[in-house]
Amino acid sequence: MELEFALATWVCYVGLPCGLLAAAISGRHNAAGTGLILGMALGPIGIVAACFADGRRQCPACNGRVDGKPRLCMHCGSEIEWLGGHGRVREPIIDDRVAGNE
Ligand SMILES: [Zn+2]
């Protein structure tokens, strides 16, 4: 009985407010669900952890975080081809005539 009361008190006064705040903080990096879980489980520590949560995709060339599915990486300028959720660097098409190898 006391354990249930302590758990309910934690959820109402610590878990829920901290979870919502952590979700708002990590939501700017597309990781609101992770932030909510961290905040509800860990309380104030989860809020700090949510500051480092990042659910954005990574550039396959430089591992920089990018928003959405950009065609060009904002960090290194690589051309990215997205297949499903994964990206790969698009190989440049080099024409031998243009490169002067012919
Ligand atoms: Zn990049």
Boltz pocket constraint, residues with backbone or C-beta under 6 A from the ligand:
constraints:
  - pocket:
      binder: B
      contacts: [[A, 59], [A, 60], [A, 61], [A, 62], [A, 63], [A, 64], [A, 73], [A, 74], [A, 75], [A, 76], [A, 77], [A, 78]]
      max_distance: 6.0
